[in-house]
């Protein structure tokens, strides 16, 4: 998901927001630090997040929650399909 963010100095830029699937350890370690969490979702630095205005921070937070939900829905579907596959394999033995 791409959103347009605005910095405190008035400049704007697009920001790619995606679930950082390869960074589970970093995401878990940053669970209490929204600045670091948002930086991970955008593959940016926490300093970049600090430079955003309030409206952009809110938009970024909403987008990151949507990406988080989408990732876990897809993971849930995958897990369920794998469970059915293994159950069918056991019956075939």
N, C-alpha and C positions, 0 to 999 in steps of 0.2 A: 504494500500500500504506500503510495506517495502522497505526502501532504506538503503544503507550502507553510513554512515557518517564518516568523519575523523576529529579528534580533532587537535588542534594546536600542541599538543605534538606528533603527528604522529600515535596515536592509532586509531583503527577503531572499529565500532560497528554497528549493525543493528538498525534502528529506524522505529517504526510503525508510519505512518502518516495517520490520519483519522480526519474527520470533527468532532469537539467537540460539537455535537448536544445538549448535556446536559449543556453546558456552554455558552449559548447565552449572558447572562448578562456580563460575564467576557470577552467574545469575542468582544462585542460592546464597552465595556469600554477600551479595548486595541486596538481599531481600528487604532490609530496613532502610536502604538509602535510595530513594526514588531518583535522585540525580544520576547515580551510577546505573540503575536499572534502565532508565530512559536512554542513556548513552549507549548501553548494550543493544537495545532494540534498534537504534539508528546506526550502529557501528561508528560512533563518534566518541569524543572525549567528554568527561563530566564538565570541563570548562566550556565546551560548546553549548551544553545544556544550560549552564549558568547564564549564557549570553542571550537566551531567548526571552521574549516578553511573556507576560502572564497568559494571554490568550493562546499563544503558541504552545506553552507548556500544557495547558488544558487539552488542546487538540492532540498533542503528542501522547498524552496520558490515555485519552479515549482510544486513539488508534492502536496503542500498544496493548490495551486490554482486549480489543477486538482480535488482534493478531494472536494473542495468548489463547483466547477461546478457540479460534480457528485451528490452531496447532493441536490442542488437546482433543477437539472433536475428531480431527483426522486420525490422531493416535488411537483414540477409542475405537473408531471404525476399523482400523488396521488390526488392533488387538482382538476384536470380536471375530473378524474374518480368519485370523490365524487360529483362534480357539476352535472354530468350526472345522477348519482344515485338520487340525491334530485330532479332534474327536472322531472325524470320519476315518482318519488313518488307523486309529486304535480299533475301530469296529472292523476294519478290513483284515486284521491280523488273525 
